[in-house]
Amino acid sequence: MKSIFEKLIHSNQVQENNHDIDMEYFHNEKDPKDNLETTPPSDEKIRIPCIWAFEVFPPEYIGNFYESIDRLGWLDEKIDSLDDFQDTLLEMRHRVGSSGWLNLGVIVDKSDKRHWISPRKANLPKGVSYIRASIFQAIPSTTMLICQFNFEDDLANILDEPLRKSYKTYTKKHKRGYRIIGVEHQKKDAVDLNKEYLNSICSTWLKENFAGLYASDAIKDEHPVCMFLTLEKDTPFVHNQSLHNYMAILDIKSRWEVWISDKLEGLYLQFTKDKNAIRRSLLLTGNIHHILQNEDIEHYGETKEARVVNYFQYLDDNLGTWVLSELLDSYIYKITDLRDLYGKMDMNNLHQSIKTMTKLDHQVLKSQKNIIPFMIELKNYCNNTGIYMHNIYEFQQCEQSRFNRGNLFSNIRESMIHRIDLLIENEKILKETANATRQISTTISSDNVAETNMRLQKSMRKMTIVMLFLTIISTCATLITIREVEPIKSMITQMTILYHNIQK
């Protein structure tokens, strides 16, 4: 009869054998098929020509923008009609209303020897060909810097290697057994990693050169981005597209979450849905030959890709409006987080609560400097449909149905109006919570001071009594020495009367 120990060993061996059999099936049958389905055709070219990254400068950070352009030497540059942009920006920030847009021109690396017409100079990341920069000033208090990072071929083709690489399924052990990590999962992770690598190149450059709100720790979000991804042969979102081929790896999936514009033929807009993403992002995609194919864009560049990318300067209002919507969410989260931090304060620990309250009051003040003008101005901006929709390309859902949600940017406007009201209410609640917490703390502090004063008074009484008795003893000793009895009796009587008065 086998012992329990021998049975346990046998059971583990059976599990290991079954695990080997499963891996043999994956490696010999499933993996080759999955690798083939998730690999683009040999003549397909998948590129990321550019990424837009955004930084915003509310009142607290606008000084950093002026310091940045001074440090980059842009104040001394004379670029035809672009050399007075800082004066124009200052004028836009002093307007009562209306929106504005400024072209900051092309930024090239200091070592760039190509012929450019009046470029700006800066140290660019390796693999970035140039940056097209502009300012979107939808509301006076919030300046938005839009940077379109245009990549050289090595970075533009960065997804080719992970998409064409062959992967083998492996297992990862956990408490309940094994987790199977298949080909699609590995390929998707590799592609997402390379995408985020490009995003981080852009956001890091912004962070190092323009210390705005997203570069700070005032909000939790990273710089928002919009990626432009193109195909050479295939067309995204066709009806017969398999959800398990390389399109799914690229996040080009269901037509239900995709938006198109009548005026931007062949271009598809997608909101990324990855919950684990560290930043908010958009995806613009399409077959490069189909995008704007009926638009006269010959004078925008030498190649079709260059023409499309340069034409996309007209998307700044769309992209800037989307960033304003995302920033509104960030401010809502910031206010509610501060409210909850006040709620977590332990009022029984007065010393710690006062210390915490001081820090929170400082954070509230910093936030209000940016949020209060933002929410008031943005509400006025959104309430004026003509100003809001000026220069906006409207998008509709790719797949029409009875559940169709109408026009995208009109919906964003209506959503922002609702969320601005929510932000205003949350900001009021935060003020009331902070004031109530402060009053409670003051009351508790006053009670503690009163109790402390009572204890001090009692201590002083006791000390006075002790001093009286010590004085009596000292005086009596002196009188006894000189044999004076009557004064002693008189003094004791007076001291007794005084003691009773103190007690009262």
N, C-alpha and C positions, 0 to 999 in steps of 0.2 A: 504493500500500500504506500502510495506516494505521500510524502510529507507536504505540509502547507507551503513550505519554502520551495520545494520542487515544482509544485503546481503553479506558483507565482512566476517562476522562471519560465516554465513552459508557455504560460499565458503571454508573457512579454515577447517570447520568441515568435509566437503566432502573429501578434500585432506587428512586429518588425517585418515578418515575411509578407503579410498583407500590404504593409506600407511599400515594400519593394515592388510588389506586383502592381500596385497603383501607379507608382512612379514609372514603371516600365511601360504601362499603357499610355501615360501622358507623353513620355519622351519619344515613343515610337509611333504613336498614332495621332494624338490630339495636338501636340506642340507643332509638328510640321504643318498641319492644316491651319492652326491659329496664326502661325507666323506668316503664312502665305496670304491669309485673308486680311491681316492688319498691315501688310506691306503695300505701299503704292506701286502702281505699274512702273516699269523701268523708264518710260518716257514722261512720267509725271514730275513736275517741279513744284515743290511746296516751299514758298518763301514768306518771310516776314520782312517786307521792305522798310517798315517804320513802326514806331510806337510813340503815341502821345503820352506825356507825363505832365502832371499839373501840380502847381503850388499856389497857395492863396496867402494873401497878406491883409488881414484885418487890422484895425487900428493899432493893436499891440505890436505888430510885426512889420508895419510898412516902413519903419525906419531901417529895418534890416535890408529891405529891397534897395533903398538908396545907397546904403553902405556897400552892398554887393556890386552894383553897377559902377560905383566909384572904385572899388578894389579891382574890378575887371578892366578898368581904364576906359569904360564906355562914355563917361562924361566928357572926355577929351576928344572922342572920335567925331569926325565930321563926315557923316554919311548922307549927303544931299538932304532930302526932306526928312530923314530919320534922326537928325542930330538933336532935335529939340523935344524928343519924346518925353523926357522927364518933366518938362513944363506942361505939356499936354496932359500927362498923367495927373499932375498936381491939380490942374484945372478940372479934370473929370472927378476927382475925389472931393471937390468943393461944390459940385453941382447939387441942386435940390433933387433932381430926378433924372430920368432918361439914362440910356446905356451908351457905351462906347467901345471901340475896338482900336488897337494900335498895332501896327506892324513894326516889330523890332529888327526885322531883317534876318539874314543868314549868319550863323555862328560857325566858324571853321577853326580847326586846330592851328595853333601858332606856327607849327612847322609846315602847314599846307602850302604847296608851291603851285597849286592849280590857279587858273585865271578865274577870279571871282569879281563880280562888280560890287565894290564897296562892302566887303564882308566885315563882320565883327570878329575879334580874335579871342580865343580862350583855350585852355587845355582840355581837349576832348578825350573821352575814354577810347581805348584802342578798339577799332572796329566800327566806330561811329564816323560816318563820312562827313556829315554836317548836321546842324540843328537849325530848324526854322522856328523862330520865337515870335510870340505875339502876346498882347495883353487884352484880356476880356474884362471889361468894367461894366458889369450889368447893374450894379448898385454902388453908390459913392463910397461906402465904407470898406468894401472888399475888392481888392485888386487880385485878379487871377493871372498867373503866368502860365502860358501854354507853350510847351516845347515839343516839337515833333522831331524825334531822333531818327535820322535816316541812316541805315546800316550798310556797311560794305558787304561783299558777298559772303565772307566767312560767317558773319553773324546772321545775315539774311537767310542763309541755308542751314541754320543750326538744327532744324528738325529733321533733316534728311538722314543723318546717321542713326539716331534712335529709332526712326520709323522703319529703316531697312535692316537693322540688326536682328539676328535670330536669338531668341530667348528660350531657356529651358525652365519648365515648371519646377519649383522646389517647395519644400514644406517648412513651416515655422512652428515649433512646438509651443503649446500653451497648456494650461491646466487641464483642459478637457480632451486633449489629444493633439491633433495636427491641423494647422491651417494651410490650405493649398494656395500658393502664390503662382497664378498662371501667367501665360504669355501676355495676354491683354493687359492684365494688371501691371506687370513690369514695364511694358512698353508705354502705357499711359503715365506711369510715374516718371519715366525717363523724359518723355515729351514735356510734361508739366514742369519738371525741374529745369529744363532748358528754357522754357517760356519765362519762368520766374527769374532765371539768370539774366535774360534780356531786360525784364522789368526792373531788376535791381540795379543794372548798369545805369538806367535812366534816372531812377529815384536817388541813387547814391550821388550822381553828378549834381542833381538839384539840391540835395541836402548839403553838399560840400560848397556849393557856390551861392545858393539862395536859401537863407535860413528863415523859412516861413512857418506857417502854422503846422503843416504836415511834418516838417523836420523837427518840430518840438515834441514835448511830451504832454502838451495841453489836451490833445485828443489821442485816442488809441489807434487810429487808422494810419496806415502807410499811404504814400502818395498814390492817388488813383491813376489808372492807366487805361489807354485804349489801344489794342493791338490790331494791326492790319495784316491779315493773312491771305495769301493768294494761291490759286491753283493754275496750272498751265493747261491741263487737258480736261479734267473733270469739272463738273458744275455742282456746287453744294445744293442740298435740300431738294433734290429731284425725288419724285414719288417712289421710284423703285430702288432707292438707295438702301443698302443693308445697314442695320444698326450695329453690326458686328465687324465692319471693315475698318479701314484706317481713318475714315471720316469720324467715327465715334471716338477714336483715340485723340483726334484733334478738337473734340467737343463740337463738331458739326453734326448735330443729331436731329432732333425733332423739328418739323416745320412749325409746330404750334407756338414755339417760343422765339420766333424769328420775325424781324420787321424789315420791310422794304419801302423804298420811296420811288414814286413815279418819276421824279426828277433826277434820280441817281440810279440809272439803269444798271442792273447786274450786281448791285451792292446789297449785302445782307448784314443786318445789325442784330447782335445777340448780347444779352446780359448773361454773364457767367454765373453759374449756380453752385459752384464749389463751396461748401460750408467751411472747408479747411483752408481756403485761400486767405492769405495775409493782407490782401488789399482788394478794393473794389475795382472791377474792371469791365470793359466792354470789348467785344470782338467784332470787327468789321471784316468781312470775307467775301470772296467771289472768284470767279474765273477771270483772270487779268484781261483776257481778250474781250470778255463780255461787258466789263465795267465801263460805263460811259461810252459804249461803242458807237452810239449815234450822236454824241456830243462833239462839237468842234473844239478839240483840245490840242491841235497840232502844234501850236506855238508854246505849249506848256513844258516841252522837253523833247529830248532826242528819241527816247524809247517810250513804249506804251506805259511801262511801269512808272517812269519818271513823270510822264504827263499826268497820270492819275494821282500820284503822290502830291505833285505840285498843285493840282486842282483842288485837293482836299483842304487847302487853306480856307475854303468857304464853309467848311464844317465846324469852324471854331465856335460859332454861336451854339450849334447843337451840342458839341462836346462840353462847352463851358456851362450850358444850362444843366446838363446831366450832372456835372461836378457840383453845382450849386445845390441840386437836389440831394446828392450824397452828403454834402457838408451839412445840410439841414438835419439829416438823420444823425450825423455825428454830434451836433450841438444838442439834439434832443437826448441822446444817450448820456452826454456829459452832464446835463442838468439833472436828469433822473439819478445818475450815479451819485452826484453831490447830495441830492435829497436823501438817498438811502444811507449815505455816510453819516448824515446828521441823525438819522433814525437809529443807527447802531451805537450811538454814543451811550456810555454807561454813566448815568447821572449820579449814581451812588458813589462813584469815584470822582470827586470834585476836581482834584488836582489834574488828573489825566483828562477829564472832559474839557476843562478850560484850555489845556494845552492843545487838544484835538480841535476844539472850536476855533482857536486862533488860526490854525493851519487851514481849516475849512473856510473861514471867513476870507482868508487871503485868496484861496482858489476861486471862491465865488466872485470876488471883486475882479479878478483877472478874467474870468469867463464873461462876466457882465459887460466888460469893456468892449468885447467883440460881439457877443450874442445880441445884446439889446439893439444896437443900431442895425445889425444884420436882419433880425426878424421884422423890424418895422419897415425897413427899406424894401426887403424882399416881398413883403405882403403888398406894398404899393406897386412894385414891379409886376407881380403876378396878376394883380387885379386889372392892370392895363393890358388887355389882350393884344392890342396893336403893337405896343413896345415889346412885349414878351415874344411874339411870333415874328418880329422883324428879323430877316435874314435866317430864319429857321427853315430847314428842310423837314417837312412833315413825313412821318413814317406810318405805315399801316401793317397790320399782321399779315404775314406771308400766306397763312392758311385761313381763308374766309369761312366763317361758320356763324351759327346763331348766337354763339357765345363770344363773338368778336368784340374786342374791347375798344374799338374806335381808333382814333389817331393817337400815336404814342406821345408826342410832346404836348398835345392838348391835355392828355390824361396826366402827364407829369405836372403840368401847371395846376390842374384841379387838385391833385394829390398834395402839392406843395402848399396850396392855400389852406387845406385841411390840417396839414402837419405844422404849419406856422401857428395856427390857432392853438394846436396842442402844445407847441413850444412856449407860447405866451402863457398858457395856463400853468404849465409845469414851472415856468420861471416865477410866477406868482406864488405857487405852492412852496417853492424853494425859499422864497423870501419869508413867507409866513412861518415855515418850519424853522428857519434860522432864527427869526425873531422870537418865536415861542421858546425855542431851546435856550436862547440867550437869557430870556426872562426867568425861566426856571432855574438856570444856573445862577443868576443874580439873586433870586429868592433863597436858594439853598445856601449861597455864599453869605447872604445877610443873616440868615438863621444861624449859620456856623459862627459868624462874628459875634452875634448876640450871645450865643452860648459861651463862647470864649470869654467875652467881657464879664458874664456872670461868674464864670469860674475864677477869673482874675480878681473880681470883687470879693468873693468868698475867701480867696487866698490872702488878700490884703487884710481882711478882718482877722483872720487867724494869725497873721503875722503881727498885727497891731496888738492883739491880746498877748501874744508871746512876749513882745517888747515891753508891754505894761508889767507883766509879772517879773520880767528880768530887772526892770527899773525898781520895782517894789523890793525885790530881794536885795538889790545892790544898795538901795537907800537904807533899808532896815539894817543891813550889816554895818553901815556907816554909823547910824544912830546908836545901835547897840554898843558899838565901840566907845562912843562918848556918853553912854548911859542916859539917853534921852528917850523916855517911854511914851510920853503924851504925843509928841510929833508922829511917832510910828502909828499909834492908833488913828490919829487924824488922817494920815496918808492912806492907810488901808481903807478907811471909810470912803475917801475921795476916789480911790482907785476902783473900789467895788461899784460905786455909782457910775463911773466912767465906763466900766466894763459892761454894765447892764445897758447903758446908752448905745454902745457899739453893737451889742447883740440885737437891739431893736432896729 
